[in-house]
Amino acid sequence: MMNFNSLLFTLLMLFTVSISAQQVIEVTRFNLNTGVDTNVFEDRDAEIEADFASQQPGFLKRETGVDQDGRYVVMVFWESLADADASIAAFGADPTVGDYFGMIDTNTFTAERFEALEPLDLNFELDIDNVIEITTFDINDGVDAQTFEDRDAEIDADFASQQPGYIKRMSGVNVESAGNYAVIVFWEALADADASIAAFQVDPTVGDYFAMIDVNTFAANRYTVFNENISQQVIEVTRFNLNTGVDTNVFEDRDAEIEADFASQQPGFLKRETGVDQDGRYVVMVFWESLADADASIAAFGADPTVGDYFGMIDTNTFTAERFEALEPLDLNFELDIDNVIEITTFDINDGVDAQTFEDRDAEIDADFASQQPGYIKRMSGVNVESAGNYAVIVFWEALADADASIAAFQVDPTVGDYFAMIDVNTFAANRYTVFNNGISSSTDCVPIGENAFPEDIVINNGQLYSSNFFNGAITQVDLTTGTISEFLSPATGALSTAWGLEIDVANNLLLSVANIAWDFNPANAAAGALNAYDLSTGTLVNSWTFPAQTIGHEITIDNNGNYYVGDFGPDARVIKIDPSTNTVSVWADDVQWPDANGGIGGIVFNGTNGIYLAQSDLFWYVPINPDGTAGVAQQVTFTGGNNTVAADGIVWMGNNTIYYCVNDAFTPGPNGTFNQIVLDSPTTGTQTVLASDIADASGAAFDPATNTLYAAASQFGAAFGVDGAPNNPFCLRTFEYTPIQNDNVPTVGEWGLIILCLLLLNTVLISAVVNGQTSLLFSNGQTYNKQFRWNDINAYPFNKEVFVQAVTFTVLLVTLIALYALTFYGFFTLVDIIGITIASPLFAYLMHLMILSNQKAA
């Protein structure tokens, strides 16, 4: 019989022959030795996962199951083959795990590693009695591996993920044999797995896939999950005071920037909350997918020179940091407002108290007591990663009074005495912090838009939202007041079977929709799409314009003259212009700075006056509209801080120099799409901020002025492209409360003009009234104006109609020149400017008229 050490040596020799940076699925299968109690083994297996496997570098996830014959499977997902090898070495050197391996019949032990064909999406949890289905096989001789792997991804997207009970599917190729594959599917139940096999056998569309497989090597096994996942999500709690003299407003503003620009961009970031107590001590809590993510963030923070000023405001002598592994998977579906309260309680449990007993009781306390209290928002608990007996309980409350009332209720409730009796009161510490930054102001509430909607773009008109379906060409209508979902346009038929960008032509009561072929993103296969115009009242097609050859129309925008502009997402990065009055279709902009075959034109939007903003090649561009309607030279927009990347999909111009846009992460596993804000200082400079970073493939964006709400569509394209699992239904929109950007401290051009002219007018009145006492002017006709000045007598003010007309003419010319200058060099003119100049111009003309009269008198 092979002993423990010799088996480990064999595994090491087997698995260290190659090093791969690809993620790895490790599959070990075995029976237990005769007489081993399965319950004892399964309990010990859970401990091995929690105390050993999950602590290894590169660990991602672990799943375990047992089949009907008592054969076990342990699957571990690693960042790389090197991590898997290192774990085997650590396992062999750790004397505490020998008892675990001693329960395994080593003669039945097999181990295989498979390099994942796609980046692993492990954003799922299995429950006891879910099913793990593992199928292994070779592909037939002569079958091209890439062809098979591409078809395998399609099978997941088009067939497997559509089956009832589907949870997740992943595929890998054996690290020892390039032609040997494993397909692993997780199902809700065994009946779901059986039904899928039956459906697979009668579906003619999958025959080509199965024909590539060597049936003589085909083996399929099902295992029932016996241990639930061990949650490894981490709550990181840092507390500190500021250095003497640091302005708290400056620090808190900088903290918001750190969250948007740094923390929220780190891998594994889930959420961040910040608060300050009555003594000025701050808390920053960050929720991470794993301890490894938290560690990586610290390393990145230390190496980033742009954050040094932030840390320089902190008194390092008061800095403390703790990490707590969440006892349950974190439910972060909540948002805090300024002045909400974060309550953090830390303590040890008494000696002799069983940790599992305490943690089970803690979960009951949340469900039966804490969550029932007034003002409760959310509660979570964790155990210190450095000390197994040290816990943190974190509760978020609406107000401090709610937290106080909860404590009072806890003290008089006899049903919770057993819980408190498990806590070492000598280690008990409780702190409350008031939220000062409400962080990313995104709502995670679902605004449903229907089943399998796959929205590419959204637009809003009079409380009605329209959503285009990327995969079937339909357009859905949602009444934002009632939530009623209806079909504005049926799924498309014919070659142009997909719906992309949408826009509303308010002047003509039209819904504009881009229709394209079902494009595979291969430039060679691009074909001309079309822009269709539908009557908003009836849904009738009233016009259609075909794009130039190989144009894949993306987003749409409309200028003040009613011209339509469509970004070309195909192989040629360009902007197509349509003049609906003449039905002329032309290439409006095809700038040499835009590399072709590099993603084409992303989001595009008219700035309300004289230019268009668009995304191309992950950069943001401003294209002026010349007076004759032609395109000016494209100018790149740069941002404070040097992060000039803008991979915009849906984009909205809000006026006041503000833009909102989505970034679609369709080819990245997990919900990593972002919703962002740009505030422009000039046409080509500004700042950008990430408002949310967890949207499932963010695509379209729209604004509802009736409710002051911004919407971002979660397209979930990754589910259809085989990157993510089955889509979550119903499809949803995320909402953001819109707050106009205020520049309260800096008067506009119009405001300055009004201020200065009012001062000049006041100066004239004072000089006339105080210094001269009366006004005497000699006009050009020899007539003398000589009258005692009285400020409240309109006839006391000098006036000559002919001269005033001359002054008005000059003022209008001057204002026109100023406006043209502002629009040319700054790209915008605010409403305040218009109001200010409207008021100031007559005053300016009158003062000029006085100057002319005075000069004529002097002459």
Buried (B, 14 or more C-beta within 10 A) or exposed (E): EEEBEEBBBBBBEBBBEEEEEBBBBBBBBBBBBEEBEEEEBBEBBBEBBBBBBBBBBBBBBBBBBBBEEEBBBBBBBBBBBBBBBBBBBBBBEEEEBEEBBEBBBBEEBEBBBBBBBBBBBBBEEBEEEBBBBBBBBBBBEEBEBEEBBEBBBBBBBBBBBBBEBBBBBBBBBBBEEEBBBBBBBBBBBBEBBBBBEEBBEEEEEBEEBBEBBBEEBEEEBBBBBBBBBBBBBBBBBBBBBBBEEBEEEEBBEBBBBBBBBBBBBBBBBBBBBBBBBEEEBBBBBBBBBBBBBBBBBEEBBEEEEEBEEBEEBBEEEEEEEBBBBBBBEBEBEEBBEEEBBBBBBBBBBBEEBEBEEBBEBBBEBBEEBBEEBEBBBBBBBBBBBEEBBBBBBBBBBBBBEBBBBBEEBBEEEEEBEEBBEBBBEEBEEEBBBBBBBBBBBBBBEBBBBBEBBBBBBBBBBEBBBBBBBBBBBBBBBBEBEEEEBEEBBEEBEEEBBBBBBBBBBEEBBBBBBBBBBBBEEEBEBBBBBBBBBBBBEEBEEEBBBEBBEBBBBBBBBBBEEEBBBBBBBBBBBBBBBBBBEEEEBEBBBBBEEBEBEEBBBBBBBBBBBBBBBBBBBBBBBBBBBEEEEEBBEBBEBBBEEEBEEBBBBBBBBBEBBBBBBBBBBBBBBBBBBBBBBBBBEEBBEBBBBBBBBBBBBBBBBBBBEEBEBBBBBBBBBBBBBBBBBBBBEBBBBBBBEBEEEEEEEEBBBBBBBBEEBEEEBEEBBEEBBEEEEEBEBBBEEEEEBEBEBEEEEEEBBBEBEEBBEBBBEBBEEBBEEBBEEBBEEBBBBBEBBEBBBEBBBBBBBBBBBBEBBEEBBEE
